Amino acid sequence: MPSKTKKSKSAGRFGARYGKRTRANLVGIEQKQRIKQICPFCKKKGVKRLSKGVWKCSRKKCGKKFASNAYYLK
């Protein structure tokens, strides 16, 4: 099975389908949602996405689990 190319990044799994702009938008959203983000409770970087709209702070002191935006926190 061929690996993903550098150019298409995570959207390489779709091959030539759906068009370049759509796949580029998807890559941008997926990169934002996979990085650790700032917790609205403790104001530190450590929130990760568990599923659609469900987030959890990975810091030991905070550890809050909460619902918010689907893809990334604002």
mmJSON file of the N, C-alpha and C atoms, coordinates in Angstrom:
{"data_MODEL":{"atom_site":{
"group_PDB":["ATOM","ATOM","ATOM","ATOM","ATOM","ATOM","ATOM","ATOM","ATOM","ATOM","ATOM","ATOM","ATOM","ATOM","ATOM","ATOM","ATOM","ATOM","ATOM","ATOM","ATOM","ATOM","ATOM","ATOM","ATOM","ATOM","ATOM","ATOM","ATOM","ATOM","ATOM","ATOM","ATOM","ATOM","ATOM","ATOM","ATOM","ATOM","ATOM","ATOM","ATOM","ATOM","ATOM","ATOM","ATOM","ATOM","ATOM","ATOM","ATOM","ATOM","ATOM","ATOM","ATOM","ATOM","ATOM","ATOM","ATOM","ATOM","ATOM","ATOM","ATOM","ATOM","ATOM","ATOM","ATOM","ATOM","ATOM","ATOM","ATOM","ATOM","ATOM","ATOM","ATOM","ATOM","ATOM","ATOM","ATOM","ATOM","ATOM","ATOM","ATOM","ATOM","ATOM","ATOM","ATOM","ATOM","ATOM","ATOM","ATOM","ATOM","ATOM","ATOM","ATOM","ATOM","ATOM","ATOM","ATOM","ATOM","ATOM","ATOM","ATOM","ATOM","ATOM","ATOM","ATOM","ATOM","ATOM","ATOM","ATOM","ATOM","ATOM","ATOM","ATOM","ATOM","ATOM","ATOM","ATOM","ATOM","ATOM","ATOM","ATOM","ATOM","ATOM","ATOM","ATOM","ATOM","ATOM","ATOM","ATOM","ATOM","ATOM","ATOM","ATOM","ATOM","ATOM","ATOM","ATOM","ATOM","ATOM","ATOM","ATOM","ATOM","ATOM","ATOM","ATOM","ATOM","ATOM","ATOM","ATOM","ATOM","ATOM","ATOM","ATOM","ATOM","ATOM","ATOM","ATOM","ATOM","ATOM","ATOM","ATOM","ATOM","ATOM","ATOM","ATOM","ATOM","ATOM","ATOM","ATOM","ATOM","ATOM","ATOM","ATOM","ATOM","ATOM","ATOM","ATOM","ATOM","ATOM","ATOM","ATOM","ATOM","ATOM","ATOM","ATOM","ATOM","ATOM","ATOM","ATOM","ATOM","ATOM","ATOM","ATOM","ATOM","ATOM","ATOM","ATOM","ATOM","ATOM","ATOM","ATOM","ATOM","ATOM","ATOM","ATOM","ATOM","ATOM","ATOM","ATOM","ATOM","ATOM","ATOM","ATOM","ATOM","ATOM","ATOM","ATOM","ATOM","ATOM","ATOM","ATOM","ATOM"],
"id":[1,2,3,4,5,6,7,8,9,10,11,12,13,14,15,16,17,18,19,20,21,22,23,24,25,26,27,28,29,30,31,32,33,34,35,36,37,38,39,40,41,42,43,44,45,46,47,48,49,50,51,52,53,54,55,56,57,58,59,60,61,62,63,64,65,66,67,68,69,70,71,72,73,74,75,76,77,78,79,80,81,82,83,84,85,86,87,88,89,90,91,92,93,94,95,96,97,98,99,100,101,102,103,104,105,106,107,108,109,110,111,112,113,114,115,116,117,118,119,120,121,122,123,124,125,126,127,128,129,130,131,132,133,134,135,136,137,138,139,140,141,142,143,144,145,146,147,148,149,150,151,152,153,154,155,156,157,158,159,160,161,162,163,164,165,166,167,168,169,170,171,172,173,174,175,176,177,178,179,180,181,182,183,184,185,186,187,188,189,190,191,192,193,194,195,196,197,198,199,200,201,202,203,204,205,206,207,208,209,210,211,212,213,214,215,216,217,218,219,220,221,222],
"type_symbol":["N","C","C","N","C","C","N","C","C","N","C","C","N","C","C","N","C","C","N","C","C","N","C","C","N","C","C","N","C","C","N","C","C","N","C","C","N","C","C","N","C","C","N","C","C","N","C","C","N","C","C","N","C","C","N","C","C","N","C","C","N","C","C","N","C","C","N","C","C","N","C","C","N","C","C","N","C","C","N","C","C","N","C","C","N","C","C","N","C","C","N","C","C","N","C","C","N","C","C","N","C","C","N","C","C","N","C","C","N","C","C","N","C","C","N","C","C","N","C","C","N","C","C","N","C","C","N","C","C","N","C","C","N","C","C","N","C","C","N","C","C","N","C","C","N","C","C","N","C","C","N","C","C","N","C","C","N","C","C","N","C","C","N","C","C","N","C","C","N","C","C","N","C","C","N","C","C","N","C","C","N","C","C","N","C","C","N","C","C","N","C","C","N","C","C","N","C","C","N","C","C","N","C","C","N","C","C","N","C","C","N","C","C","N","C","C","N","C","C","N","C","C"],
"label_atom_id":["N","CA","C","N","CA","C","N","CA","C","N","CA","C","N","CA","C","N","CA","C","N","CA","C","N","CA","C","N","CA","C","N","CA","C","N","CA","C","N","CA","C","N","CA","C","N","CA","C","N","CA","C","N","CA","C","N","CA","C","N","CA","C","N","CA","C","N","CA","C","N","CA","C","N","CA","C","N","CA","C","N","CA","C","N","CA","C","N","CA","C","N","CA","C","N","CA","C","N","CA","C","N","CA","C","N","CA","C","N","CA","C","N","CA","C","N","CA","C","N","CA","C","N","CA","C","N","CA","C","N","CA","C","N","CA","C","N","CA","C","N","CA","C","N","CA","C","N","CA","C","N","CA","C","N","CA","C","N","CA","C","N","CA","C","N","CA","C","N","CA","C","N","CA","C","N","CA","C","N","CA","C","N","CA","C","N","CA","C","N","CA","C","N","CA","C","N","CA","C","N","CA","C","N","CA","C","N","CA","C","N","CA","C","N","CA","C","N","CA","C","N","CA","C","N","CA","C","N","CA","C","N","CA","C","N","CA","C","N","CA","C","N","CA","C","N","CA","C","N","CA","C","N","CA","C","N","CA","C"],
"label_alt_id":[null,null,null,null,null,null,null,null,null,null,null,null,null,null,null,null,null,null,null,null,null,null,null,null,null,null,null,null,null,null,null,null,null,null,null,null,null,null,null,null,null,null,null,null,null,null,null,null,null,null,null,null,null,null,null,null,null,null,null,null,null,null,null,null,null,null,null,null,null,null,null,null,null,null,null,null,null,null,null,null,null,null,null,null,null,null,null,null,null,null,null,null,null,null,null,null,null,null,null,null,null,null,null,null,null,null,null,null,null,null,null,null,null,null,null,null,null,null,null,null,null,null,null,null,null,null,null,null,null,null,null,null,null,null,null,null,null,null,null,null,null,null,null,null,null,null,null,null,null,null,null,null,null,null,null,null,null,null,null,null,null,null,null,null,null,null,null,null,null,null,null,null,null,null,null,null,null,null,null,null,null,null,null,null,null,null,null,null,null,null,null,null,null,null,null,null,null,null,null,null,null,null,null,null,null,null,null,null,null,null,null,null,null,null,null,null,null,null,null,null,null,null],
"label_comp_id":["MET","MET","MET","PRO","PRO","PRO","SER","SER","SER","LYS","LYS","LYS","THR","THR","THR","LYS","LYS","LYS","LYS","LYS","LYS","SER","SER","SER","LYS","LYS","LYS","SER","SER","SER","ALA","ALA","ALA","GLY","GLY","GLY","ARG","ARG","ARG","PHE","PHE","PHE","GLY","GLY","GLY","ALA","ALA","ALA","ARG","ARG","ARG","TYR","TYR","TYR","GLY","GLY","GLY","LYS","LYS","LYS","ARG","ARG","ARG","THR","THR","THR","ARG","ARG","ARG","ALA","ALA","ALA","ASN","ASN","ASN","LEU","LEU","LEU","VAL","VAL","VAL","GLY","GLY","GLY","ILE","ILE","ILE","GLU","GLU","GLU","GLN","GLN","GLN","LYS","LYS","LYS","GLN","GLN","GLN","ARG","ARG","ARG","ILE","ILE","ILE","LYS","LYS","LYS","GLN","GLN","GLN","ILE","ILE","ILE","CYS","CYS","CYS","PRO","PRO","PRO","PHE","PHE","PHE","CYS","CYS","CYS","LYS","LYS","LYS","LYS","LYS","LYS","LYS","LYS","LYS","GLY","GLY","GLY","VAL","VAL","VAL","LYS","LYS","LYS","ARG","ARG","ARG","LEU","LEU","LEU","SER","SER","SER","LYS","LYS","LYS","GLY","GLY","GLY","VAL","VAL","VAL","TRP","TRP","TRP","LYS","LYS","LYS","CYS","CYS","CYS","SER","SER","SER","ARG","ARG","ARG","LYS","LYS","LYS","LYS","LYS","LYS","CYS","CYS","CYS","GLY","GLY","GLY","LYS","LYS","LYS","LYS","LYS","LYS","PHE","PHE","PHE","ALA","ALA","ALA","SER","SER","SER","ASN","ASN","ASN","ALA","ALA","ALA","TYR","TYR","TYR","TYR","TYR","TYR","LEU","LEU","LEU","LYS","LYS","LYS"],
"label_asym_id":["A","A","A","A","A","A","A","A","A","A","A","A","A","A","A","A","A","A","A","A","A","A","A","A","A","A","A","A","A","A","A","A","A","A","A","A","A","A","A","A","A","A","A","A","A","A","A","A","A","A","A","A","A","A","A","A","A","A","A","A","A","A","A","A","A","A","A","A","A","A","A","A","A","A","A","A","A","A","A","A","A","A","A","A","A","A","A","A","A","A","A","A","A","A","A","A","A","A","A","A","A","A","A","A","A","A","A","A","A","A","A","A","A","A","A","A","A","A","A","A","A","A","A","A","A","A","A","A","A","A","A","A","A","A","A","A","A","A","A","A","A","A","A","A","A","A","A","A","A","A","A","A","A","A","A","A","A","A","A","A","A","A","A","A","A","A","A","A","A","A","A","A","A","A","A","A","A","A","A","A","A","A","A","A","A","A","A","A","A","A","A","A","A","A","A","A","A","A","A","A","A","A","A","A","A","A","A","A","A","A","A","A","A","A","A","A","A","A","A","A","A","A"],
"label_entity_id":["1","1","1","1","1","1","1","1","1","1","1","1","1","1","1","1","1","1","1","1","1","1","1","1","1","1","1","1","1","1","1","1","1","1","1","1","1","1","1","1","1","1","1","1","1","1","1","1","1","1","1","1","1","1","1","1","1","1","1","1","1","1","1","1","1","1","1","1","1","1","1","1","1","1","1","1","1","1","1","1","1","1","1","1","1","1","1","1","1","1","1","1","1","1","1","1","1","1","1","1","1","1","1","1","1","1","1","1","1","1","1","1","1","1","1","1","1","1","1","1","1","1","1","1","1","1","1","1","1","1","1","1","1","1","1","1","1","1","1","1","1","1","1","1","1","1","1","1","1","1","1","1","1","1","1","1","1","1","1","1","1","1","1","1","1","1","1","1","1","1","1","1","1","1","1","1","1","1","1","1","1","1","1","1","1","1","1","1","1","1","1","1","1","1","1","1","1","1","1","1","1","1","1","1","1","1","1","1","1","1","1","1","1","1","1","1","1","1","1","1","1","1"],
"label_seq_id":[1,1,1,2,2,2,3,3,3,4,4,4,5,5,5,6,6,6,7,7,7,8,8,8,9,9,9,10,10,10,11,11,11,12,12,12,13,13,13,14,14,14,15,15,15,16,16,16,17,17,17,18,18,18,19,19,19,20,20,20,21,21,21,22,22,22,23,23,23,24,24,24,25,25,25,26,26,26,27,27,27,28,28,28,29,29,29,30,30,30,31,31,31,32,32,32,33,33,33,34,34,34,35,35,35,36,36,36,37,37,37,38,38,38,39,39,39,40,40,40,41,41,41,42,42,42,43,43,43,44,44,44,45,45,45,46,46,46,47,47,47,48,48,48,49,49,49,50,50,50,51,51,51,52,52,52,53,53,53,54,54,54,55,55,55,56,56,56,57,57,57,58,58,58,59,59,59,60,60,60,61,61,61,62,62,62,63,63,63,64,64,64,65,65,65,66,66,66,67,67,67,68,68,68,69,69,69,70,70,70,71,71,71,72,72,72,73,73,73,74,74,74],
"pdbx_PDB_ins_code":[null,null,null,null,null,null,null,null,null,null,null,null,null,null,null,null,null,null,null,null,null,null,null,null,null,null,null,null,null,null,null,null,null,null,null,null,null,null,null,null,null,null,null,null,null,null,null,null,null,null,null,null,null,null,null,null,null,null,null,null,null,null,null,null,null,null,null,null,null,null,null,null,null,null,null,null,null,null,null,null,null,null,null,null,null,null,null,null,null,null,null,null,null,null,null,null,null,null,null,null,null,null,null,null,null,null,null,null,null,null,null,null,null,null,null,null,null,null,null,null,null,null,null,null,null,null,null,null,null,null,null,null,null,null,null,null,null,null,null,null,null,null,null,null,null,null,null,null,null,null,null,null,null,null,null,null,null,null,null,null,null,null,null,null,null,null,null,null,null,null,null,null,null,null,null,null,null,null,null,null,null,null,null,null,null,null,null,null,null,null,null,null,null,null,null,null,null,null,null,null,null,null,null,null,null,null,null,null,null,null,null,null,null,null,null,null,null,null,null,null,null,null],
"Cartn_x":[0.845,0.0,0.894,0.625,1.467,1.257,2.336,2.237,1.719,1.329,0.837,1.983,1.694,2.73,2.85,3.969,4.177,3.191,2.881,2.026,0.59,0.039,-1.358,-1.547,-0.484,-0.489,-1.567,-2.389,-3.366,-4.487,-4.691,-5.751,-5.292,-4.089,-3.587,-4.392,-5.123,-5.935,-7.088,-7.439,-8.522,-8.056,-6.746,-6.23,-6.563,-7.031,-7.327,-8.772,-9.517,-10.936,-11.161,-12.282,-12.827,-12.206,-11.136,-10.558,-9.496,-8.592,-7.45,-7.862,-8.766,-9.149,-9.853,-10.723,-11.436,-10.471,-9.526,-8.548,-7.611,-7.263,-6.402,-7.121,-8.408,-9.188,-9.251,-9.434,-9.483,-8.169,-7.047,-5.73,-5.584,-6.014,-5.932,-6.73,-7.94,-8.802,-8.214,-7.744,-7.195,-5.925,-5.101,-3.897,-4.251,-5.256,-5.688,-6.272,-7.051,-7.741,-6.817,-5.67,-4.788,-3.729,-3.559,-2.565,-3.194,-2.345,-2.837,-3.243,-4.365,-4.903,-5.022,-5.327,-5.363,-6.671,-6.541,-7.684,-8.4,-9.727,-10.46,-10.562,-10.256,-10.345,-9.018,-7.915,-6.617,-5.715,-6.135,-5.402,-4.013,-3.804,-2.537,-2.778,-1.71,-1.809,-1.859,-2.893,-2.982,-4.291,-5.185,-6.48,-6.35,-6.852,-6.873,-8.303,-8.569,-9.905,-10.096,-11.176,-11.491,-12.396,-13.416,-14.337,-15.007,-16.01,-16.68,-17.22,-16.637,-17.137,-16.793,-16.038,-15.656,-14.158,-13.773,-12.381,-11.982,-10.665,-10.164,-8.807,-8.65,-7.362,-6.477,-5.29,-4.403,-3.505,-3.616,-2.823,-3.383,-2.487,-2.891,-3.741,-3.369,-4.099,-5.499,-5.667,-6.965,-7.803,-7.457,-8.134,-9.604,-10.066,-11.486,-11.836,-13.048,-13.596,-14.826,-14.895,-15.982,-16.363,-17.532,-18.021,-17.83,-17.44,-17.247,-17.363,-16.627,-16.691,-16.239,-16.66,-16.411,-14.957,-14.312,-12.993,-11.845,-11.976,-10.912,-11.503,-10.837,-11.304,-10.932,-11.77,-11.493,-10.971],
"Cartn_y":[-1.176,0.0,1.243,2.204,3.4,4.278,4.952,5.843,7.211,8.018,9.364,10.232,11.139,12.025,13.246,13.953,15.154,16.24,16.315,17.381,17.275,16.075,15.918,15.622,15.312,15.051,14.052,14.355,13.378,13.118,14.033,13.835,12.904,12.397,11.459,10.167,9.915,8.691,8.721,9.916,10.04,9.91,9.872,9.752,10.978,10.772,11.876,12.357,11.838,12.184,13.505,14.121,15.293,16.639,16.721,17.996,18.507,19.316,19.801,20.734,21.667,22.661,22.007,21.064,20.372,19.6,18.897,18.137,19.056,20.215,21.178,21.755,22.051,22.532,21.483,20.232,19.143,19.021,19.133,19.051,20.149,21.366,22.482,22.238,21.738,21.451,20.328,19.269,18.138,18.51,19.369,19.805,20.618,21.484,22.296,21.44,20.434,19.655,18.675,18.353,17.36,17.96,19.273,19.878,20.15,20.244,20.591,22.05,22.339,23.687,24.21,25.481,26.126,25.788,25.35,24.985,26.243,26.31,27.491,27.581,26.5,26.494,26.871,26.204,26.464,27.375,27.732,28.645,28.136,26.822,26.223,25.37,25.108,24.281,22.815,22.119,20.716,20.049,20.735,20.157,19.374,18.135,17.314,16.919,16.686,16.315,14.814,14.419,13.001,12.506,13.288,12.978,14.277,14.192,15.405,16.228,17.393,18.302,17.944,16.883,16.48,16.678,17.425,17.794,17.419,17.182,16.856,17.492,18.133,18.723,17.602,17.462,16.355,16.683,17.886,18.254,17.571,17.115,16.37,17.201,18.463,19.314,19.649,19.855,20.257,19.02,18.308,17.07,17.206,18.41,18.627,18.014,17.516,16.997,17.849,18.399,19.323,19.262,19.834,19.9,21.314,21.414,22.711,22.539,23.33,23.277,21.91,21.576,20.246,20.01,20.984,20.734,21.349,22.59,23.216,24.312,24.551,25.574,26.947,27.94,29.294,30.145],
"Cartn_z":[0.0,0.0,0.0,-0.872,-0.922,0.299,0.699,1.86,1.431,2.424,2.146,1.649,0.765,0.27,1.166,1.087,1.891,1.5,0.23,-0.272,0.232,0.235,0.614,2.104,2.816,4.259,4.65,5.642,6.139,5.133,4.176,3.18,2.065,2.144,1.153,1.124,2.196,2.25,1.25,0.724,-0.238,-1.68,-1.912,-3.264,-4.097,-5.313,-6.219,-6.113,-5.149,-5.028,-4.303,-4.526,-3.822,-4.168,-4.893,-5.303,-4.337,-4.865,-4.097,-2.961,-3.245,-2.236,-1.047,-1.311,-0.241,0.642,0.023,0.798,1.574,1.011,1.707,2.93,2.797,3.936,5.044,4.667,5.626,6.394,5.697,6.342,7.381,7.051,7.99,9.254,9.099,10.253,11.101,10.463,11.213,11.965,11.408,12.114,13.351,13.237,14.384,15.495,15.145,16.165,16.88,16.317,16.932,17.859,17.85,18.742,20.107,21.131,22.459,22.462,23.105,23.112,24.538,24.689,26.001,26.717,27.962,28.788,29.268,29.116,29.577,31.1,31.818,33.276,33.932,33.535,34.183,33.358,32.139,31.244,30.853,30.874,30.456,29.212,28.478,27.28,27.692,27.298,27.673,27.304,26.62,26.26,24.963,24.972,23.768,23.456,22.196,21.72,21.896,22.557,22.722,21.603,21.298,20.202,19.791,18.931,18.442,19.601,19.824,20.839,22.267,22.504,23.858,24.019,25.055,25.291,26.706,26.907,28.24,28.444,29.607,29.977,30.498,29.931,30.293,31.484,32.029,33.195,34.438,35.314,36.487,37.452,37.661,38.604,38.112,36.836,36.284,35.952,34.893,34.513,34.14,33.839,33.513,32.158,32.079,30.83,30.529,29.326,29.025,27.557,27.255,25.884,25.365,24.094,23.463,21.956,21.207,19.741,19.219,18.023,17.472,17.073,16.42,15.856,16.633,17.071,17.86,18.738,19.847,20.788,20.29,20.565,20.118,21.243],
"occupancy":[1.0,1.0,1.0,1.0,1.0,1.0,1.0,1.0,1.0,1.0,1.0,1.0,1.0,1.0,1.0,1.0,1.0,1.0,1.0,1.0,1.0,1.0,1.0,1.0,1.0,1.0,1.0,1.0,1.0,1.0,1.0,1.0,1.0,1.0,1.0,1.0,1.0,1.0,1.0,1.0,1.0,1.0,1.0,1.0,1.0,1.0,1.0,1.0,1.0,1.0,1.0,1.0,1.0,1.0,1.0,1.0,1.0,1.0,1.0,1.0,1.0,1.0,1.0,1.0,1.0,1.0,1.0,1.0,1.0,1.0,1.0,1.0,1.0,1.0,1.0,1.0,1.0,1.0,1.0,1.0,1.0,1.0,1.0,1.0,1.0,1.0,1.0,1.0,1.0,1.0,1.0,1.0,1.0,1.0,1.0,1.0,1.0,1.0,1.0,1.0,1.0,1.0,1.0,1.0,1.0,1.0,1.0,1.0,1.0,1.0,1.0,1.0,1.0,1.0,1.0,1.0,1.0,1.0,1.0,1.0,1.0,1.0,1.0,1.0,1.0,1.0,1.0,1.0,1.0,1.0,1.0,1.0,1.0,1.0,1.0,1.0,1.0,1.0,1.0,1.0,1.0,1.0,1.0,1.0,1.0,1.0,1.0,1.0,1.0,1.0,1.0,1.0,1.0,1.0,1.0,1.0,1.0,1.0,1.0,1.0,1.0,1.0,1.0,1.0,1.0,1.0,1.0,1.0,1.0,1.0,1.0,1.0,1.0,1.0,1.0,1.0,1.0,1.0,1.0,1.0,1.0,1.0,1.0,1.0,1.0,1.0,1.0,1.0,1.0,1.0,1.0,1.0,1.0,1.0,1.0,1.0,1.0,1.0,1.0,1.0,1.0,1.0,1.0,1.0,1.0,1.0,1.0,1.0,1.0,1.0,1.0,1.0,1.0,1.0,1.0,1.0,1.0,1.0,1.0,1.0,1.0,1.0],
"B_iso_or_equiv":[0.0,0.0,0.0,0.0,0.0,0.0,0.0,0.0,0.0,0.0,0.0,0.0,0.0,0.0,0.0,0.0,0.0,0.0,0.0,0.0,0.0,0.0,0.0,0.0,0.0,0.0,0.0,0.0,0.0,0.0,0.0,0.0,0.0,0.0,0.0,0.0,0.0,0.0,0.0,0.0,0.0,0.0,0.0,0.0,0.0,0.0,0.0,0.0,0.0,0.0,0.0,0.0,0.0,0.0,0.0,0.0,0.0,0.0,0.0,0.0,0.0,0.0,0.0,0.0,0.0,0.0,0.0,0.0,0.0,0.0,0.0,0.0,0.0,0.0,0.0,0.0,0.0,0.0,0.0,0.0,0.0,0.0,0.0,0.0,0.0,0.0,0.0,0.0,0.0,0.0,0.0,0.0,0.0,0.0,0.0,0.0,0.0,0.0,0.0,0.0,0.0,0.0,0.0,0.0,0.0,0.0,0.0,0.0,0.0,0.0,0.0,0.0,0.0,0.0,0.0,0.0,0.0,0.0,0.0,0.0,0.0,0.0,0.0,0.0,0.0,0.0,0.0,0.0,0.0,0.0,0.0,0.0,0.0,0.0,0.0,0.0,0.0,0.0,0.0,0.0,0.0,0.0,0.0,0.0,0.0,0.0,0.0,0.0,0.0,0.0,0.0,0.0,0.0,0.0,0.0,0.0,0.0,0.0,0.0,0.0,0.0,0.0,0.0,0.0,0.0,0.0,0.0,0.0,0.0,0.0,0.0,0.0,0.0,0.0,0.0,0.0,0.0,0.0,0.0,0.0,0.0,0.0,0.0,0.0,0.0,0.0,0.0,0.0,0.0,0.0,0.0,0.0,0.0,0.0,0.0,0.0,0.0,0.0,0.0,0.0,0.0,0.0,0.0,0.0,0.0,0.0,0.0,0.0,0.0,0.0,0.0,0.0,0.0,0.0,0.0,0.0,0.0,0.0,0.0,0.0,0.0,0.0],
"pdbx_formal_charge":[null,null,null,null,null,null,null,null,null,null,null,null,null,null,null,null,null,null,null,null,null,null,null,null,null,null,null,null,null,null,null,null,null,null,null,null,null,null,null,null,null,null,null,null,null,null,null,null,null,null,null,null,null,null,null,null,null,null,null,null,null,null,null,null,null,null,null,null,null,null,null,null,null,null,null,null,null,null,null,null,null,null,null,null,null,null,null,null,null,null,null,null,null,null,null,null,null,null,null,null,null,null,null,null,null,null,null,null,null,null,null,null,null,null,null,null,null,null,null,null,null,null,null,null,null,null,null,null,null,null,null,null,null,null,null,null,null,null,null,null,null,null,null,null,null,null,null,null,null,null,null,null,null,null,null,null,null,null,null,null,null,null,null,null,null,null,null,null,null,null,null,null,null,null,null,null,null,null,null,null,null,null,null,null,null,null,null,null,null,null,null,null,null,null,null,null,null,null,null,null,null,null,null,null,null,null,null,null,null,null,null,null,null,null,null,null,null,null,null,null,null,null],
"auth_seq_id":[1,1,1,2,2,2,3,3,3,4,4,4,5,5,5,6,6,6,7,7,7,8,8,8,9,9,9,10,10,10,11,11,11,12,12,12,13,13,13,14,14,14,15,15,15,16,16,16,17,17,17,18,18,18,19,19,19,20,20,20,21,21,21,22,22,22,23,23,23,24,24,24,25,25,25,26,26,26,27,27,27,28,28,28,29,29,29,30,30,30,31,31,31,32,32,32,33,33,33,34,34,34,35,35,35,36,36,36,37,37,37,38,38,38,39,39,39,40,40,40,41,41,41,42,42,42,43,43,43,44,44,44,45,45,45,46,46,46,47,47,47,48,48,48,49,49,49,50,50,50,51,51,51,52,52,52,53,53,53,54,54,54,55,55,55,56,56,56,57,57,57,58,58,58,59,59,59,60,60,60,61,61,61,62,62,62,63,63,63,64,64,64,65,65,65,66,66,66,67,67,67,68,68,68,69,69,69,70,70,70,71,71,71,72,72,72,73,73,73,74,74,74],
"auth_comp_id":["MET","MET","MET","PRO","PRO","PRO","SER","SER","SER","LYS","LYS","LYS","THR","THR","THR","LYS","LYS","LYS","LYS","LYS","LYS","SER","SER","SER","LYS","LYS","LYS","SER","SER","SER","ALA","ALA","ALA","GLY","GLY","GLY","ARG","ARG","ARG","PHE","PHE","PHE","GLY","GLY","GLY","ALA","ALA","ALA","ARG","ARG","ARG","TYR","TYR","TYR","GLY","GLY","GLY","LYS","LYS","LYS","ARG","ARG","ARG","THR","THR","THR","ARG","ARG","ARG","ALA","ALA","ALA","ASN","ASN","ASN","LEU","LEU","LEU","VAL","VAL","VAL","GLY","GLY","GLY","ILE","ILE","ILE","GLU","GLU","GLU","GLN","GLN","GLN","LYS","LYS","LYS","GLN","GLN","GLN","ARG","ARG","ARG","ILE","ILE","ILE","LYS","LYS","LYS","GLN","GLN","GLN","ILE","ILE","ILE","CYS","CYS","CYS","PRO","PRO","PRO","PHE","PHE","PHE","CYS","CYS","CYS","LYS","LYS","LYS","LYS","LYS","LYS","LYS","LYS","LYS","GLY","GLY","GLY","VAL","VAL","VAL","LYS","LYS","LYS","ARG","ARG","ARG","LEU","LEU","LEU","SER","SER","SER","LYS","LYS","LYS","GLY","GLY","GLY","VAL","VAL","VAL","TRP","TRP","TRP","LYS","LYS","LYS","CYS","CYS","CYS","SER","SER","SER","ARG","ARG","ARG","LYS","LYS","LYS","LYS","LYS","LYS","CYS","CYS","CYS","GLY","GLY","GLY","LYS","LYS","LYS","LYS","LYS","LYS","PHE","PHE","PHE","ALA","ALA","ALA","SER","SER","SER","ASN","ASN","ASN","ALA","ALA","ALA","TYR","TYR","TYR","TYR","TYR","TYR","LEU","LEU","LEU","LYS","LYS","LYS"],
"auth_asym_id":["A","A","A","A","A","A","A","A","A","A","A","A","A","A","A","A","A","A","A","A","A","A","A","A","A","A","A","A","A","A","A","A","A","A","A","A","A","A","A","A","A","A","A","A","A","A","A","A","A","A","A","A","A","A","A","A","A","A","A","A","A","A","A","A","A","A","A","A","A","A","A","A","A","A","A","A","A","A","A","A","A","A","A","A","A","A","A","A","A","A","A","A","A","A","A","A","A","A","A","A","A","A","A","A","A","A","A","A","A","A","A","A","A","A","A","A","A","A","A","A","A","A","A","A","A","A","A","A","A","A","A","A","A","A","A","A","A","A","A","A","A","A","A","A","A","A","A","A","A","A","A","A","A","A","A","A","A","A","A","A","A","A","A","A","A","A","A","A","A","A","A","A","A","A","A","A","A","A","A","A","A","A","A","A","A","A","A","A","A","A","A","A","A","A","A","A","A","A","A","A","A","A","A","A","A","A","A","A","A","A","A","A","A","A","A","A","A","A","A","A","A","A"],
"auth_atom_id":["N","CA","C","N","CA","C","N","CA","C","N","CA","C","N","CA","C","N","CA","C","N","CA","C","N","CA","C","N","CA","C","N","CA","C","N","CA","C","N","CA","C","N","CA","C","N","CA","C","N","CA","C","N","CA","C","N","CA","C","N","CA","C","N","CA","C","N","CA","C","N","CA","C","N","CA","C","N","CA","C","N","CA","C","N","CA","C","N","CA","C","N","CA","C","N","CA","C","N","CA","C","N","CA","C","N","CA","C","N","CA","C","N","CA","C","N","CA","C","N","CA","C","N","CA","C","N","CA","C","N","CA","C","N","CA","C","N","CA","C","N","CA","C","N","CA","C","N","CA","C","N","CA","C","N","CA","C","N","CA","C","N","CA","C","N","CA","C","N","CA","C","N","CA","C","N","CA","C","N","CA","C","N","CA","C","N","CA","C","N","CA","C","N","CA","C","N","CA","C","N","CA","C","N","CA","C","N","CA","C","N","CA","C","N","CA","C","N","CA","C","N","CA","C","N","CA","C","N","CA","C","N","CA","C","N","CA","C","N","CA","C","N","CA","C","N","CA","C","N","CA","C","N","CA","C","N","CA","C"],
"pdbx_PDB_model_num":[1,1,1,1,1,1,1,1,1,1,1,1,1,1,1,1,1,1,1,1,1,1,1,1,1,1,1,1,1,1,1,1,1,1,1,1,1,1,1,1,1,1,1,1,1,1,1,1,1,1,1,1,1,1,1,1,1,1,1,1,1,1,1,1,1,1,1,1,1,1,1,1,1,1,1,1,1,1,1,1,1,1,1,1,1,1,1,1,1,1,1,1,1,1,1,1,1,1,1,1,1,1,1,1,1,1,1,1,1,1,1,1,1,1,1,1,1,1,1,1,1,1,1,1,1,1,1,1,1,1,1,1,1,1,1,1,1,1,1,1,1,1,1,1,1,1,1,1,1,1,1,1,1,1,1,1,1,1,1,1,1,1,1,1,1,1,1,1,1,1,1,1,1,1,1,1,1,1,1,1,1,1,1,1,1,1,1,1,1,1,1,1,1,1,1,1,1,1,1,1,1,1,1,1,1,1,1,1,1,1,1,1,1,1,1,1,1,1,1,1,1,1]
}}}
